[in-house]
């Protein structure tokens, strides 16, 4: 496993989120070490996506705070947080289906572009130069990295589900992230697509130096890739630690299976082969 920096890049401190009289999150606290892959897991309805939406700025917490590199994000809108280096992919694919792959990826850089609305509207020489530099960087660094050169001019609507998820990852990388929030990156994928995505996530951390915060239901992937795991249930943190500790935690077992049978959880998520034999899992760590 890759060494993880001791410094925290993201701190979630006592976050409480309410919708009317319903508490979606209750005093949620955890931190993300810089250079780590941290996973947030829990049963359906545990509050995982609510945590992501709060970090991203889509939801405003009733209490608590979120710090990025020691600075409070309170009052910052989602575009401001994106400009700081928080990039996000979504549980449900949020691409422009009628646009090409390349154009979708280019949209990820909007928060960093210097050309104003008028310059973009009239496509001034400065706008043309900036657009050319952006296109070249995306093609040489992101498209080649994610192995999607063959589809760069294809409309998103023509792509398979797995390739659309890869394009969404590419758009998030175009935002020049310091921390990448991945909301169920392999949901709905087959085994081959899952292993490809796992490989790319590891390489994003290794080659780009990007910290990963991930929500995922695939426990085999979570246990193989993660340096740290946070478990939510009914909007509260019930466990936090390295994968082996979390996997053996009786409260986590009860949350998932309704019993204290540790062996049942291990059997449920038992890997079919050693990690070293599974393409994409830990191969780049």
SEVEXFI-976972 format. One record per residue (C-alpha): residue in three letters; x, y, z negated. Coordinates in steps of 0.05 Angstrom, whole numbers. Layout:
residues N
{'ALA' {X Y Z}}
...
This chain:
residues 285
{'UNK' {0 0 0}}
{'UNK' {25 69 17}}
{'UNK' {49 112 -41}}
{'UNK' {-2 164 -62}}
{'UNK' {14 234 -83}}
{'UNK' {-1 252 -155}}
{'UNK' {-29 321 -138}}
{'UNK' {-104 327 -129}}
{'UNK' {-129 360 -65}}
{'UNK' {-203 357 -84}}
{'UNK' {-235 360 -152}}
{'UNK' {-309 347 -164}}
{'UNK' {-325 372 -234}}
{'UNK' {-390 359 -270}}
{'UNK' {-434 367 -207}}
{'UNK' {-509 362 -218}}
{'UNK' {-557 367 -159}}
{'UNK' {-632 373 -166}}
{'UNK' {-689 371 -116}}
{'UNK' {-749 398 -155}}
{'UNK' {-752 357 -218}}
{'UNK' {-711 300 -189}}
{'UNK' {-636 294 -205}}
{'UNK' {-599 268 -144}}
{'UNK' {-532 276 -180}}
{'UNK' {-519 281 -254}}
{'UNK' {-452 306 -281}}
{'UNK' {-412 274 -225}}
{'UNK' {-336 282 -233}}
{'UNK' {-278 252 -196}}
{'UNK' {-215 275 -159}}
{'UNK' {-182 257 -94}}
{'UNK' {-106 250 -94}}
{'UNK' {-71 283 -35}}
{'UNK' {-49 231 16}}
{'UNK' {-98 178 -10}}
{'UNK' {-157 140 19}}
{'UNK' {-212 147 -33}}
{'UNK' {-279 111 -24}}
{'UNK' {-346 128 -55}}
{'UNK' {-391 67 -59}}
{'UNK' {-457 48 -90}}
{'UNK' {-525 17 -75}}
{'UNK' {-574 53 -28}}
{'UNK' {-600 116 -59}}
{'UNK' {-541 122 -107}}
{'UNK' {-525 193 -85}}
{'UNK' {-465 181 -40}}
{'UNK' {-487 225 18}}
{'UNK' {-512 278 -31}}
{'UNK' {-441 282 -57}}
{'UNK' {-415 293 14}}
{'UNK' {-468 345 29}}
{'UNK' {-450 382 -35}}
{'UNK' {-375 381 -19}}
{'UNK' {-390 404 52}}
{'UNK' {-433 462 28}}
{'UNK' {-500 438 55}}
{'UNK' {-527 430 -16}}
{'UNK' {-516 478 -73}}
{'UNK' {-507 444 -140}}
{'UNK' {-548 464 -201}}
{'UNK' {-486 457 -244}}
{'UNK' {-412 441 -238}}
{'UNK' {-360 461 -188}}
{'UNK' {-318 434 -130}}
{'UNK' {-245 455 -123}}
{'UNK' {-203 449 -61}}
{'UNK' {-128 456 -76}}
{'UNK' {-148 487 -142}}
{'UNK' {-194 539 -111}}
{'UNK' {-269 538 -124}}
{'UNK' {-313 528 -63}}
{'UNK' {-373 559 -97}}
{'UNK' {-409 608 -52}}
{'UNK' {-372 585 11}}
{'UNK' {-415 566 71}}
{'UNK' {-400 502 111}}
{'UNK' {-361 539 166}}
{'UNK' {-317 572 114}}
{'UNK' {-302 505 82}}
{'UNK' {-287 475 150}}
{'UNK' {-238 532 164}}
{'UNK' {-202 515 99}}
{'UNK' {-190 444 123}}
{'UNK' {-251 403 103}}
{'UNK' {-275 362 163}}
{'UNK' {-336 317 164}}
{'UNK' {-366 261 204}}
{'UNK' {-438 240 194}}
{'UNK' {-476 177 177}}
{'UNK' {-520 187 238}}
{'UNK' {-483 206 301}}
{'UNK' {-487 282 311}}
{'UNK' {-459 292 381}}
{'UNK' {-486 330 440}}
{'UNK' {-508 272 483}}
{'UNK' {-512 311 549}}
{'UNK' {-441 339 543}}
{'UNK' {-377 303 560}}
{'UNK' {-331 271 510}}
{'UNK' {-279 325 520}}
{'UNK' {-329 382 510}}
{'UNK' {-357 350 447}}
{'UNK' {-287 344 418}}
{'UNK' {-270 416 436}}
{'UNK' {-329 440 394}}
{'UNK' {-294 415 332}}
{'UNK' {-243 471 338}}
{'UNK' {-295 528 339}}
{'UNK' {-279 549 267}}
{'UNK' {-206 563 286}}
{'UNK' {-215 598 353}}
{'UNK' {-194 671 358}}
{'UNK' {-235 689 419}}
{'UNK' {-298 727 400}}
{'UNK' {-368 717 428}}
{'UNK' {-360 770 482}}
{'UNK' {-293 742 505}}
{'UNK' {-323 672 508}}
{'UNK' {-385 698 545}}
{'UNK' {-344 733 600}}
{'UNK' {-288 681 597}}
{'UNK' {-233 734 592}}
{'UNK' {-160 717 608}}
{'UNK' {-147 710 533}}
{'UNK' {-206 662 528}}
{'UNK' {-181 622 587}}
{'UNK' {-111 615 558}}
{'UNK' {-138 593 490}}
{'UNK' {-185 543 523}}
{'UNK' {-128 514 564}}
{'UNK' {-83 506 504}}
{'UNK' {-140 473 465}}
{'UNK' {-156 425 522}}
{'UNK' {-83 405 529}}
{'UNK' {-74 393 455}}
{'UNK' {-138 351 450}}
{'UNK' {-119 309 510}}
{'UNK' {-47 298 489}}
{'UNK' {-56 289 415}}
{'UNK' {-127 267 398}}
{'UNK' {-153 231 460}}
{'UNK' {-89 191 470}}
{'UNK' {-86 176 395}}
{'UNK' {-157 147 394}}
{'UNK' {-148 111 461}}
{'UNK' {-207 145 495}}
{'UNK' {-173 175 556}}
{'UNK' {-215 131 602}}
{'UNK' {-280 163 578}}
{'UNK' {-259 235 567}}
{'UNK' {-302 261 625}}
{'UNK' {-361 215 611}}
{'UNK' {-426 242 581}}
{'UNK' {-434 218 509}}
{'UNK' {-502 189 524}}
{'UNK' {-470 137 570}}
{'UNK' {-424 109 516}}
{'UNK' {-432 50 470}}
{'UNK' {-447 62 397}}
{'UNK' {-377 44 375}}
{'UNK' {-345 93 424}}
{'UNK' {-393 148 403}}
{'UNK' {-369 139 331}}
{'UNK' {-297 144 356}}
{'UNK' {-314 209 392}}
{'UNK' {-344 237 328}}
{'UNK' {-279 220 292}}
{'UNK' {-242 256 348}}
{'UNK' {-285 318 339}}
{'UNK' {-270 318 264}}
{'UNK' {-195 313 279}}
{'UNK' {-201 373 326}}
{'UNK' {-220 414 264}}
{'UNK' {-148 407 240}}
{'UNK' {-169 375 174}}
{'UNK' {-129 371 110}}
{'UNK' {-182 324 81}}
{'UNK' {-229 283 124}}
{'UNK' {-298 263 97}}
{'UNK' {-323 200 133}}
{'UNK' {-396 182 120}}
{'UNK' {-404 108 136}}
{'UNK' {-353 107 193}}
{'UNK' {-366 34 212}}
{'UNK' {-442 30 199}}
{'UNK' {-474 -11 255}}
{'UNK' {-409 -33 286}}
{'UNK' {-389 -104 305}}
{'UNK' {-326 -136 276}}
{'UNK' {-280 -114 333}}
{'UNK' {-305 -42 330}}
{'UNK' {-298 -42 254}}
{'UNK' {-226 -66 257}}
{'UNK' {-209 -13 309}}
{'UNK' {-239 42 266}}
{'UNK' {-202 16 204}}
{'UNK' {-137 19 243}}
{'UNK' {-150 90 265}}
{'UNK' {-167 112 194}}
{'UNK' {-101 83 168}}
{'UNK' {-63 117 225}}
{'UNK' {-97 184 212}}
{'UNK' {-70 181 141}}
{'UNK' {-1 156 161}}
{'UNK' {13 196 224}}
{'UNK' {-28 260 212}}
{'UNK' {-19 264 137}}
{'UNK' {-94 273 127}}
{'UNK' {-127 254 61}}
{'UNK' {-189 210 70}}
{'UNK' {-253 211 29}}
{'UNK' {-300 157 54}}
{'UNK' {-370 132 40}}
{'UNK' {-378 61 64}}
{'UNK' {-420 -2 52}}
{'UNK' {-371 -51 83}}
{'UNK' {-339 -76 19}}
{'UNK' {-285 -116 54}}
{'UNK' {-261 -52 89}}
{'UNK' {-267 -11 26}}
{'UNK' {-226 -60 -15}}
{'UNK' {-173 -67 39}}
{'UNK' {-163 6 56}}
{'UNK' {-175 45 -8}}
{'UNK' {-125 70 -58}}
{'UNK' {-181 91 -105}}
{'UNK' {-255 75 -110}}
{'UNK' {-311 115 -143}}
{'UNK' {-377 79 -156}}
{'UNK' {-443 116 -161}}
{'UNK' {-510 89 -185}}
{'UNK' {-573 131 -194}}
{'UNK' {-532 194 -184}}
{'UNK' {-480 179 -237}}
{'UNK' {-408 155 -235}}
{'UNK' {-408 86 -267}}
{'UNK' {-336 65 -250}}
{'UNK' {-273 93 -220}}
{'UNK' {-205 61 -208}}
{'UNK' {-163 19 -161}}
{'UNK' {-203 -32 -119}}
{'UNK' {-186 -92 -162}}
{'UNK' {-210 -57 -225}}
{'UNK' {-275 -34 -194}}
{'UNK' {-288 -102 -163}}
{'UNK' {-283 -135 -231}}
{'UNK' {-324 -83 -269}}
{'UNK' {-386 -115 -299}}
{'UNK' {-427 -51 -292}}
{'UNK' {-411 -49 -218}}
{'UNK' {-432 -122 -212}}
{'UNK' {-499 -107 -245}}
{'UNK' {-511 -47 -200}}
{'UNK' {-501 -88 -138}}
{'UNK' {-528 -156 -158}}
{'UNK' {-570 -145 -220}}
{'UNK' {-526 -193 -260}}
{'UNK' {-460 -197 -295}}
{'UNK' {-432 -251 -250}}
{'UNK' {-364 -224 -229}}
{'UNK' {-349 -286 -188}}
{'UNK' {-413 -275 -148}}
{'UNK' {-390 -206 -125}}
{'UNK' {-321 -232 -108}}
{'UNK' {-351 -288 -67}}
{'UNK' {-398 -240 -32}}
{'UNK' {-341 -197 -7}}
{'UNK' {-287 -251 -1}}
{'UNK' {-241 -238 58}}
{'UNK' {-240 -292 110}}
{'UNK' {-165 -282 123}}
{'UNK' {-106 -247 89}}
{'UNK' {-104 -173 103}}
{'UNK' {-39 -181 141}}
{'UNK' {-75 -227 191}}
{'UNK' {-133 -180 204}}
{'UNK' {-121 -128 259}}
{'UNK' {-134 -59 233}}
{'UNK' {-133 -74 159}}
{'UNK' {-70 -48 125}}
{'UNK' {-32 -60 189}}
{'UNK' {-7 12 189}}
{'UNK' {-1 20 113}}
